[in-house]
Amino acid sequence: MPAPNGFEYTVLSDQVVRITHHGKPATTLRGARAADFLAEVDDDPQLVMARWTGNYKRGNERTARNHPRNRHSR
């Protein structure tokens, strides 16, 4: 699975963080959530932003694709 990429974040004002994905707004964090994000973002910024926006693969895509409800889409 490739690593997430294309995420950027901007600190707009005190306690407001905007995360974008390929230039499109993904989420805006305020208050305590913004502070938690800024404390964590130094580890692996792309992965952290993907996780905070919910825009990452969870590893169950193959299982979901093979589910009987989804077999018609192949």
Phi, psi and omega in degrees: 000127180290154178289148178295147176209170179091003180268143172219153176228151180227133174271111186278311179207189181300117177069028174228124180233130177249128178252131178241155177232114185053042176084354180257139180300130178255316179195161174234129181250139180228156172063227184296325179295321178295318179296318177298317179299312182296328177289332185264338191293342181290337184297291178217091191306316183295315180294318180297315180294322177298318180292317181292331179270348182080012184258067177209158181279144185256357177092359183252016184296319180295318178299316180294322181295327182274357180294141183306326180295333184256004185289337182292340186278359181277000000 
